[in-house]
């Protein structure tokens, strides 16, 4: 071990990219699993890559790294005007891009995917790659683009490049700017007939032939249109480069997740693609950045050498995440490279998983409950969720969900939604109805069987399409407990969302009338009773819905779950919220020993 470390340090001036790979590979430098794989790939290719026609051009690797230090200047805050000294992880990326070639003399990597935590320095790194491609890559009439779906998004990375040019005397005298101030729209290197400008898929511009395309925040792209637009134009370029940078995302059905997964497989050696380079920050299984700072270097590699984005900042983010569960998922995604089920999920995995507890049906059989029904349109999920009242013997709210989906072309639906419907059906966590569309009659008959088995007092429903259900109930003589219309707006959903959250977190408190939070400071404070917490049975379909749920607010801070903002189905959570909204009391006709019955308990 000692020999390895001494050897890597002695080569630091000669080959900083390989030095980084060796430090990660030996464990001297902390890194996550995908970066460890990328470094192992680099070291393996140094030994065996010549068999596949790969060449490590150390001089070119160091020349590119030196370009940052000697030509580029940083901008903003304390870094204004300072030379751009690449950090070790950035040297590994830049060295790999420009140092690895094929035996025809052209660059090996044509697609680069970089995913790291917020504030680690991805944007200036990418801008520097573009500027080198513009003035120091021996490419005549090079076209360099900062590309995005919208022009405003493309301008963010382009402005980084402009600011770096304005700070650099070497670039200022070589490049001509079109526009002024914040409205500069083109950097021209007239000597070579080259330019660097922003471009978006909504520009309507035809025929871009990029030598380099820099694509920012790939996780925000709903389709692969921008990447494909750029790649289509590279066919006439001998060593074109698509350079993608991003935070971790929330949409596992989008192009970013596909690049994430593909890059991880290439780095691990599961796939061989000598033209694809991936640097993916990720945590190891069991790492929890909210509880343990020791794993933070894995998602924010700059922290090890430059304190970017800053330990103080990250500690503030984690503190807020601990106090505001609705923020936790966003903090995990943006700062710690954990992919989430929604852009800003309402329910974090920790909160949901800790509430899992399966009980025998005998515990629920003779126990009052209410239901929530979220009826799908045609091919989507239909959800019926029972919410059982706490009892003295079992002082928890209990959720028991049922789900249905049409059985037609399940394989195609599974591929589209990227969830294991077939496995869920096999485990009986999801049921099917015959035909192309959801069979309401089938669902009604199953609901009747379920309600006959349990003591269901009433069922909340969304008025949408309910008349079709009522007609079927009459036609086929199907009886259900009373149906209670439940609005989907902020007025009805707001209190139900608040109550569901309180029960799930197990944090709500009931105080006697007239009680005040300051009472607890005195000896004669009235007793405080904690509301019973919510438990669910771990149904994977419900867990999927919980991870997708996104909450929106109106100006009065009333909240509701928003299907439009969710990246997957949330029908089970909607049904559970509706059930919560009607669970204030059960009718006197219900039997059982609920502590919420009239005259018992509270």
C-alpha positions in Angstrom: 0.0 0.0 0.0 2.8 2.4 0.9 4.6 1.7 -2.3 1.5 2.4 -4.3 0.9 5.8 -2.7 4.5 6.9 -3.1 4.4 5.9 -6.8 1.2 7.8 -7.5 2.5 10.9 -5.8 5.8 10.8 -7.7 3.8 10.9 -10.9 1.5 13.8 -9.9 3.3 16.4 -12.1 3.6 14.0 -15.0 0.1 12.5 -15.0 -2.5 14.1 -12.7 -5.4 12.2 -14.4 -3.8 8.8 -13.7 -2.8 10.0 -10.2 -6.4 10.6 -9.3 -7.4 7.2 -10.7 -4.8 5.5 -8.6 -5.7 7.4 -5.4 -9.4 6.5 -5.8 -8.5 2.9 -6.7 -6.2 2.5 -3.7 -8.8 4.0 -1.3 -6.5 7.0 -0.5 -9.2 9.3 -2.0 -12.9 8.8 -1.1 -15.2 8.2 -4.0 -18.5 6.4 -4.7 -19.0 3.1 -6.6 -19.4 4.5 -10.1 -16.4 6.7 -9.8 -14.3 3.9 -8.4 -15.4 1.9 -11.5 -14.5 4.7 -13.8 -11.0 4.9 -12.3 -10.5 1.2 -12.5 -11.5 1.3 -16.1 -8.9 4.0 -16.8 -6.2 2.0 -15.1 -7.2 -1.2 -16.9 -7.2 0.6 -20.2 -3.7 1.9 -19.6 -2.6 -1.8 -19.4 -4.8 -3.4 -22.0 -6.4 -0.6 -24.1 -3.7 -0.9 -26.9 -5.3 -4.3 -27.8 -8.4 -2.3 -28.8 -6.5 0.5 -30.5 -6.6 2.9 -27.6 -3.7 5.3 -26.9 -3.0 7.3 -23.8 -1.5 10.7 -25.0 -0.1 12.1 -21.8 1.2 15.2 -23.5 -2.3 16.1 -24.8 -3.9 15.3 -21.5 -1.5 17.7 -19.6 -1.8 20.3 -22.3 -5.6 20.5 -21.8 -5.2 20.7 -18.0 -2.6 23.4 -18.4 -5.0 25.4 -20.7 -7.3 25.9 -17.7 -4.5 27.1 -15.4 -2.7 29.4 -17.9 -5.5 30.7 -20.1 -8.8 30.6 -18.1 -9.8 32.8 -15.2 -12.6 32.2 -12.7 -15.3 34.7 -12.0 -17.6 35.5 -9.1 -17.1 36.3 -5.5 -13.8 35.4 -3.9 -12.7 33.6 -7.1 -12.9 36.6 -9.4 -10.0 36.8 -11.7 -8.1 33.9 -10.2 -6.5 31.3 -12.5 -8.7 28.3 -13.1 -6.7 25.6 -11.3 -8.5 22.4 -11.9 -9.3 20.2 -8.9 -8.1 16.5 -9.0 -11.5 15.1 -10.1 -11.7 17.8 -12.8 -8.2 16.9 -14.0 -9.3 13.3 -14.3 -12.2 14.3 -16.5 -10.3 16.8 -18.7 -7.3 14.6 -18.9 -9.5 11.6 -19.9 -11.3 13.6 -22.6 -8.3 15.0 -24.3 -5.7 12.4 -23.4 -7.4 9.2 -24.6 -7.2 8.7 -28.4 -7.7 5.9 -30.9 -4.8 4.7 -33.0 -5.9 7.0 -35.9 -4.9 10.0 -33.8 -8.4 11.3 -33.0 -10.0 11.5 -29.6 -11.5 8.4 -28.2 -14.4 9.8 -26.3 -17.3 11.4 -28.2 -19.9 11.4 -25.4 -19.2 12.5 -21.9 -21.7 12.4 -19.0 -20.9 14.1 -15.7 -23.3 13.9 -12.8 -22.3 15.5 -9.4 -23.8 17.4 -6.5 -24.9 21.0 -6.8 -22.2 23.6 -6.6 -19.3 21.3 -7.3 -18.1 23.3 -10.3 -19.6 21.4 -13.3 -20.6 24.5 -15.3 -17.3 26.3 -15.4 -15.6 22.9 -16.2 -17.9 22.5 -19.2 -17.5 26.1 -20.3 -13.7 25.6 -20.2 -14.0 22.5 -22.4 -16.0 24.6 -24.9 -13.4 27.4 -24.9 -10.6 25.0 -25.5 -12.5 23.5 -28.4 -13.0 27.0 -29.8 -9.4 28.2 -29.8 -7.0 25.4 -29.0 -8.3 22.2 -30.7 -7.0 22.6 -34.2 -10.5 22.4 -35.7 -11.2 24.7 -38.6 -14.6 26.4 -38.5 -15.4 24.8 -35.2 -19.0 25.3 -34.0 -19.3 25.2 -30.2 -22.8 25.2 -28.7 -24.2 25.6 -25.2 -27.4 23.6 -25.9 -30.7 23.2 -24.1 -34.4 22.8 -24.7 -35.0 26.6 -24.0 -32.8 29.5 -24.9 -32.8 30.8 -21.3 -31.4 27.5 -20.0 -28.7 27.5 -22.7 -27.7 31.0 -21.8 -26.7 30.0 -18.2 -23.7 27.9 -19.3 -22.9 30.3 -22.1 -22.7 33.2 -19.7 -20.2 31.3 -17.7 -18.0 31.0 -20.8 -18.5 34.7 -21.6 -17.4 35.7 -18.1 -14.3 33.5 -18.3 -13.4 35.2 -21.6 -13.9 38.7 -20.1 -11.5 37.7 -17.2 -8.8 36.3 -19.5 -6.4 38.7 -21.4 -5.4 35.8 -23.7 -9.0 35.2 -24.8 -10.1 38.8 -24.9 -7.5 39.6 -27.5 -8.4 36.6 -29.6 -12.2 36.5 -29.5 -14.8 38.9 -30.7 -18.1 39.3 -28.8 -21.4 39.9 -30.5 -23.8 41.9 -28.2 -23.1 43.8 -25.0 -23.4 43.2 -21.3 -25.8 40.3 -20.4 -26.9 40.2 -24.1 -23.8 38.8 -25.6 -24.9 36.0 -27.9 -21.8 34.9 -29.8 -18.1 34.4 -29.3 -16.1 34.4 -32.6 -12.6 33.2 -33.2 -12.2 34.9 -36.5 -8.7 33.4 -37.2 -10.2 29.9 -37.6 -13.7 30.9 -38.6 -15.0 29.4 -35.4 -17.8 30.4 -33.0 -19.3 29.6 -29.6 -23.0 30.4 -29.1 -26.1 29.2 -27.2 -28.7 27.1 -29.1 -32.0 25.5 -28.1 -34.4 23.0 -29.7 -37.1 25.7 -30.0 -34.8 28.0 -32.1 -35.9 26.3 -35.3 -32.3 26.5 -36.5 -31.4 23.8 -39.0 -28.1 22.3 -39.8 -25.9 22.8 -36.7 -22.6 20.9 -37.2 -21.1 21.0 -33.7 -17.5 20.3 -33.0 -18.5 20.4 -29.3 -22.0 20.6 -27.7 -22.2 21.4 -24.0 -25.6 20.3 -22.5 -26.4 21.5 -19.0 -29.0 20.1 -16.5 -29.8 17.1 -18.5 -32.2 15.9 -15.7 -34.5 18.7 -16.7 -34.9 17.5 -20.3 -38.1 15.6 -20.8 -37.0 14.1 -24.1 -33.7 13.3 -25.8 -34.4 15.9 -28.6 -31.5 18.2 -27.8 -28.8 15.5 -27.5 -30.0 13.9 -30.7 -30.2 17.2 -32.5 -26.5 17.8 -31.6 -25.3 14.3 -32.3 -27.0 14.3 -35.7 -24.8 17.2 -36.7 -21.5 15.6 -35.7 -21.3 13.1 -38.5 -18.9 15.3 -40.5 -16.6 16.0 -37.6 -13.7 13.6 -36.9 -13.6 14.2 -33.1 -16.8 15.9 -32.1 -17.7 15.9 -28.5 -21.1 15.9 -26.7 -20.4 17.0 -23.1 -23.4 16.6 -20.7 -23.5 17.8 -17.1 -26.3 17.4 -14.6 -27.5 17.1 -11.1 -29.2 13.8 -10.2 -32.8 13.8 -11.3 -36.3 12.7 -10.4 -37.6 11.3 -13.6 -36.5 7.8 -14.2 -38.4 7.7 -17.4 -36.5 10.5 -18.9 -33.3 10.6 -21.0 -31.0 11.6 -18.1 -31.7 8.4 -16.2 -31.0 6.4 -19.3 -27.6 8.1 -19.6 -27.0 7.6 -15.9 -27.7 3.9 -16.1 -25.8 3.5 -19.4 -22.8 5.4 -18.0 -22.8 3.3 -14.8 -22.8 0.1 -16.8 -20.0 1.3 -19.1 -17.8 2.3 -16.1 -18.4 -1.0 -14.5 -17.4 -3.0 -17.6 -20.8 -4.5 -18.0 -21.0 -2.7 -21.4 -18.0 -2.0 -23.6 -18.3 1.4 -25.3 -14.9 3.0 -25.9 -16.5 6.3 -27.1 -18.5 6.9 -23.9 -17.0 8.5 -20.7 -19.0 8.7 -17.5 -18.2 10.4 -14.2 -21.1 9.7 -11.9 -21.1 10.7 -8.3 -23.1 8.3 -6.2 -23.3 6.8 -2.7 -22.7 3.3 -1.6 -25.6 1.2 -0.4 -26.2 2.0 3.3 -24.8 5.6 3.1 -27.1 8.2 4.6 -25.9 11.7 4.1 -28.6 13.1 6.4 -27.0 11.2 9.3 -23.4 10.8 8.4 -21.1 13.5 6.9 -18.4 11.0 6.0 -20.1 10.1 2.7 -20.4 13.6 1.5 -17.2 13.5 -0.5 -18.7 10.8 -2.8 -21.4 13.2 -4.1 -19.4 16.4 -3.9 -15.8 15.6 -4.9 -14.7 19.3 -4.7 -15.2 19.1 -0.9 -12.0 17.1 -0.6 -9.8 19.9 -2.1 -11.6 23.2 -2.2 -14.7 23.0 0.1 -17.1 23.5 -2.8 -20.1 24.0 -2.4 -19.1 24.3 1.3 -19.4 22.2 4.4 -21.3 25.1 6.1 -23.8 25.3 3.3 -24.4 21.5 3.3 -24.8 21.4 7.0 -27.5 24.1 6.8 -29.2 22.2 4.0 -29.2 19.0 6.1 -30.4 20.8 9.2 -33.4 22.1 7.2 -34.1 18.7 5.7 -34.2 17.2 9.2 -36.8 19.8 10.3 -38.8 19.9 7.1 -39.4 16.4 5.7 -40.9 17.8 2.5 -37.4 19.3 1.7 -35.4 16.2 2.5 -35.8 14.6 -0.9 -34.7 17.7 -2.7 -31.6 18.0 -0.5 -30.8 14.4 -1.1 -31.2 14.8 -4.9 -29.4 18.1 -5.5 -26.6 17.8 -2.9 -26.1 14.1 -2.5 -26.8 12.5 -5.9 -29.8 10.4 -4.8 -32.4 10.0 -7.5 -35.9 10.5 -6.3 -39.3 9.6 -7.6 -40.4 13.2 -8.1 -38.9 16.6 -8.5 -39.6 17.5 -4.9 -41.3 14.5 -3.4 -43.6 15.1 -0.5 -42.8 11.9 1.4 -39.1 10.9 1.8 -38.0 7.3 1.7 -36.9 7.3 5.3 -40.3 8.5 6.6 -42.2 6.0 4.4 -40.0 3.0 5.1 -40.1 3.6 8.9 -43.9 3.5 8.8 -44.0 0.0 7.2 -45.5 -2.7 9.4 -47.5 -5.6 8.1 -50.1 -7.2 10.4 -52.3 -10.3 9.9 -55.8 -9.8 8.4 -57.2 -11.0 11.7 -56.0 -7.8 13.3 -58.0 -5.8 10.8 -61.1 -8.0 10.3 -63.3 -6.7 13.1 -62.1 -3.1 13.1 -63.9 -0.1 11.8 -62.5 1.6 8.7 -63.2 4.0 5.9 -62.1 3.9 2.3 -60.9 6.2 -0.5 -61.5 5.4 -4.2 -59.4 6.9 -7.0 -60.9 5.7 -10.3 -58.7 5.7 -13.4 -59.9 6.8 -16.8 -59.1 3.8 -19.1 -55.6 2.2 -19.0 -54.2 3.7 -15.8 -54.2 2.6 -12.2 -57.3 2.4 -10.1 -56.8 2.5 -6.3 -59.0 1.6 -3.4 -57.4 2.3 0.0 -58.9 1.3 3.4 -57.9 3.3 6.5 -58.5 1.4 9.8 -59.0 3.3 13.0 -56.6 2.8 16.0 -57.7 0.5 18.8 -56.5 0.1 22.3 -54.9 -3.1 21.4 -53.2 -1.6 18.3 -52.9 2.2 18.6 -52.0 2.9 15.0 -53.9 4.0 11.9 -53.6 1.2 9.3 -53.5 1.5 5.5 -54.5 -1.4 3.3 -54.4 -0.6 -0.4 -55.8 -2.4 -3.4 -54.8 -1.7 -7.0 -56.1 -2.7 -10.5 -54.7 -2.3 -14.0 -55.9 -3.7 -17.4 -54.2 -6.9 -18.4 -53.8 -5.9 -22.1 -50.2 -5.4 -23.3 -48.8 -5.3 -19.8 -45.3 -5.8 -21.2 -45.5 -2.5 -23.2 -47.0 -0.7 -20.2 -44.2 -2.0 -18.0 -41.5 -0.8 -20.4 -43.2 2.6 -20.7 -43.6 3.2 -17.0 -40.4 1.4 -16.0 -42.0 -0.4 -13.0 -42.3 -4.2 -12.5 -46.0 -4.6 -13.0 -45.6 -8.3 -13.7 -43.7 -8.9 -10.5 -46.3 -7.0 -8.5 -49.1 -9.0 -10.1 -47.3 -12.2 -9.2 -46.9 -11.1 -5.6 -50.6 -10.2 -5.5 -49.9 -6.5 -4.7 -51.6 -5.5 -8.0 -54.6 -7.0 -9.6 -55.6 -7.0 -13.3 -59.0 -6.5 -15.0 -59.7 -8.1 -18.4 -59.5 -6.0 -21.6 -57.8 -2.9 -22.9 -59.4 -0.5 -20.4 -60.1 -0.8 -16.7 -63.2 -2.9 -16.1 -65.3 -0.8 -13.6 -67.6 -3.8 -13.2 -64.7 -6.0 -12.1 -63.5 -3.4 -9.7 -67.0 -2.9 -8.2 -67.4 -6.6 -7.6 -64.0 -6.8 -5.9 -64.8 -3.8 -3.8 -68.1 -5.4 -2.7 -66.2 -8.5 -1.6 -63.6 -6.4 0.3 -66.3 -4.3 2.0 -68.3 -7.4 3.0 -65.1 -8.8 4.6 -64.2 -5.7 6.5 -66.2 -3.1 8.5 -66.1 -0.3 5.9 -68.2 2.6 7.2 -68.1 4.9 4.1 -66.0 5.5 1.0 -64.7 8.9 -0.2 -64.7 9.4 -4.0 -63.9 11.9 -6.7 -67.1 12.9 -8.5 -65.3 12.4 -11.9 -66.8 9.3 -13.7 -68.6 8.3 -10.6 -72.0 8.3 -12.4 -70.8 5.4 -14.5 -70.1 3.5 -11.3 -73.5 4.3 -9.8 -75.2 3.1 -13.0 -73.3 -0.2 -12.9 -74.1 -0.7 -9.2 -77.8 -0.3 -10.0 -77.7 -2.5 -13.1 -75.8 -5.4 -11.4 -77.3 -5.0 -7.9 -74.0 -4.2 -6.3 -74.2 -2.6 -2.8 -71.4 -0.7 -1.2 -71.1 1.4 2.0 -72.3 5.0 1.6 -70.3 7.0 -1.0 -69.1 10.4 0.1 -68.1 13.0 -2.5 -64.7 14.4 -1.8 -63.5 17.5 -3.7 -60.0 17.5 -5.3 -59.3 21.2 -4.8 -57.4 22.9 -2.0 -60.5 23.4 0.2 -61.1 19.7 0.8 -57.7 18.3 0.1 -55.8 20.8 2.3 -56.9 19.6 5.8 -56.7 16.0 4.7 -53.1 16.4 3.4 -52.1 18.1 6.7 -53.7 15.3 8.8 -52.2 12.5 6.7 -48.8 14.1 7.1 -49.2 14.4 10.9 -50.2 10.8 11.2 -47.4 9.6 9.0 -44.8 11.6 10.9 -46.4 10.6 14.2 -45.7 14.2 15.4 -49.1 15.7 15.8 -50.3 16.7 19.3 -53.8 17.1 20.6 -54.2 19.7 23.3 -57.3 20.4 25.5 -59.4 23.3 24.4 -57.8 26.6 25.3 -54.4 24.9 25.7 -51.4 26.8 24.4 -47.9 25.7 23.4 -46.5 27.8 26.2 -48.4 25.8 28.8 -45.8 23.1 28.7 -43.4 25.4 30.5 -45.4 25.3 33.7 -46.0 22.5 36.3 -49.8 22.7 35.9 -49.6 22.2 32.2 -52.6 20.2 30.8 -51.8 16.7 29.5 -50.6 16.3 25.9 -51.7 13.3 23.9 -49.8 12.3 20.8 -51.9 11.3 17.8 -51.5 7.7 16.8 -49.1 7.3 14.0 -49.9 5.8 10.6 -48.7 2.3 9.4 -48.8 0.8 6.0 -48.3 -2.8 4.8 -45.3 -2.2 2.5 -47.3 -2.7 -0.7 -44.8 -1.9 -3.5 -47.4 -0.2 -5.7 -48.3 2.1 -2.8 -44.6 2.8 -2.1 -44.2 3.7 -5.8 -47.1 6.1 -5.5 -45.7 7.6 -2.3 -42.3 8.3 -3.9 -44.0 10.0 -6.9 -46.3 12.3 -4.8 -45.6 16.0 -5.2 -47.5 18.6 -3.1 -48.5 22.1 -4.3 -49.8 25.0 -2.3 -52.2 27.9 -2.9 -51.6 31.5 -1.7 -53.2 30.6 1.6 -50.8 27.7 2.0 -53.5 25.0 1.6 -51.9 21.9 0.1 -52.9 19.1 -2.2 -51.1 16.3 -4.2 -50.7 17.3 -7.8 -50.9 14.5 -10.5 -49.6 16.9 -13.2 -46.3 17.5 -11.4 -45.7 13.8 -10.5 -43.4 11.8 -12.7 -45.4 8.5 -12.0 -48.7 7.4 -10.7 -49.9 8.7 -7.3 -53.4 7.2 -7.3 -52.8 5.2 -4.1 -51.7 8.3 -2.1 -54.7 10.3 -3.5 -57.1 7.6 -2.2 -55.3 7.5 1.1 -55.6 11.2 1.5 -59.4 11.1 0.7 -59.9 8.3 3.3 -58.0 10.4 5.8 -60.3 13.3 5.1 -63.4 11.4 6.1 -61.9 9.6 9.0 -62.8 12.0 11.7 -65.4 9.7 13.2 -67.3 6.5 12.4 -71.1 6.2 12.4 -72.8 4.8 15.5 -73.8 1.8 13.4 -70.2 0.5 13.2 -69.1 -2.2 15.6 -65.7 -2.6 17.0 -63.5 -1.0 19.7 -62.1 2.0 18.0 -60.8 4.7 20.4 -62.5 7.2 18.0 -66.0 5.9 18.7 -68.3 8.3 20.4 -67.8 8.3 24.1 -64.6 6.3 24.0 -61.1 7.8 24.4 -60.9 11.2 22.7 
